[in-house]
Amino acid sequence: MTSPLQQKLKVTGPVVITANRLGDGAVVYRSADGRWTKDLTAAAVVTTAPAAMELLTAALADRLAAVDAYVAPVELTPQQQVLPGNLREQIRFNGPTVAPPGEG
C-alpha cells in the first residue's frame, strides 16, 4: 500500500484533514492552529494540493493524538458553513448508522 505522502494528491474543491482520535475513536478534524477538533466548522479548509499536503503531513506526524489522517472533501454553503462533501463523510460526521448494542 502506498503511503498517503507518496500519492499524488488531487484537490478539486474545498477539503479538510480528518482522522480518528486515538483515545476514543471519535472523528476529528485538523484546525488551522494544528490541533484536532470534533467541530467540522473549526477545521482548516484549503483548496489547493500543496496546502492540503502541508496539513496532511503535520497530521500524520501527530500519531499520539489521532490515527489514519486523510484529505476529505467538504462543501461550503453561501454562508461559508462547512458541510461533509460526500456520503462517507456525512456518515462519519453524523455518527453510526445503527444503534450501539443495548441502545436499540
Backbone hydrogen bonds, N-H to C=O, Kabsch-Sander energy under -0.5 kcal/mol:
donor,donor_aa,acceptor,acceptor_aa,energy
6,Q,3,S,-1.5
7,Q,3,S,-0.9
9,L,7,Q,-0.6
11,V,9,L,-0.5
12,T,10,K,-0.5
15,V,46,V,-2.5
16,V,72,A,-2.5
18,T,16,V,-0.5
18,T,70,Y,-2.6
19,A,28,V,-2.1
20,N,67,V,-2.1
21,R,26,A,-3.3
22,L,65,A,-2.5
25,G,21,R,-2.5
28,V,19,A,-2.4
29,Y,37,T,-3.1
30,R,17,I,-2.3
31,S,35,R,-3.1
32,A,42,A,-0.5
34,G,31,S,-1.9
37,T,29,Y,-2.4
40,L,38,K,-0.8
42,A,39,D,-1.7
43,A,40,L,-1.6
44,A,30,R,-2.7
45,V,43,A,-0.5
46,V,15,V,-2.3
46,V,44,A,-0.5
52,A,48,T,-2.3
53,M,49,A,-2.8
54,E,50,P,-2.0
55,L,51,A,-2.0
56,L,52,A,-2.7
57,T,53,M,-2.7
58,A,54,E,-1.8
59,A,55,L,-2.3
60,L,56,L,-2.8
61,A,57,T,-1.2
62,D,58,A,-0.5
62,D,59,A,-1.1
63,R,61,A,-0.8
65,A,62,D,-1.4
66,A,62,D,-1.8
67,V,20,N,-2.7
70,Y,18,T,-2.3
72,A,16,V,-3.1
74,V,14,P,-2.3
75,E,83,L,-2.9
77,T,75,E,-0.5
77,T,81,Q,-2.3
80,Q,77,T,-2.7
83,L,75,E,-2.7
83,L,81,Q,-0.5
85,G,73,P,-2.1
90,Q,86,N,-2.1
91,I,87,L,-2.4
92,R,88,R,-2.4
93,F,89,E,-2.5
94,N,90,Q,-2.3
95,G,91,I,-1.4
103,E,100,P,-2.1
